[in-house]
Amino acid sequence: MYERQTEVLPINSLTPDPSIIERAAQLLRNGELVVFPTETVYGLGADALQPSAVEQIFMAKERPFSDPLIVHIAALETLETLVTEVPLQALQLAQAFWPGPLTIIVKADPKLPLKVTANTGNVALRVPSAEIPLAILRAVGSPITATSANLHGASECTNALEVRDQLGDCLPLIVDGGQSPRDMPSTIVDLTSEDGAWRLLREGAIPSDQIVELLGQE
């Protein structure tokens, strides 16, 4: 990944400046990378439907291509357009925890780039509750990747300075919304088992007992 001068634009996390949101959206539509704060840690975004943009994510993070990406969507309704079918458990989880820090893994629609799914046939989706990523999603009009903005294997970043320290000047834009309210990533639940069972792949901002209370034991 080549180095470039990274633009850092401070923004109010509650009432995002529309001009900054549009700047981020324009870059994403053009296949560029943008870092933005979420309600958990800072995320590294690319248009999830542009394979060349998705490839840049792996290069910037030094991430193995075998490791699938989390994708942000703007609303529950978008879920149906990116999957082959919507399991009942996915609807239950989405209605309970979206928008919010819960990632749901379901069977992916073939139109998604293979680099997003790591050729697994599955896709990890969530609807963020933070105003900045939601505003960017609406402005882009496309799902965007939301993997954490850090080098592969390193700690997640909770502010713009940490992102710069880890990723350097390989990004065109960091949307700086200040310190993240949480230092934990999203909780990940896998719903792709053929027998209909669910699996907790990562406990994060939503405790596992809340998932168990809704879906029952794994």
Secondary structure, 3 states (H helix, E strand, C coil): CCCCCCEEEECCCCCCCHHHHHHHHHHHHCCCCEEEECCCCEEEECECCCHHHHHHHHHHHCCCCCCCCEEECCCHHHHHHHECCCCHHHHHHHHHHCCCCEEEEEEECCCCCHHHHCCCCEEEEECCCCHHHHHHHHHHCCCEECEECCCCCCCCCCCHHHHHHHHCCCCCEEEECCCCCCCCCCEEEECCCCCCCCEEEECCCCCHHHHHHHHCCC
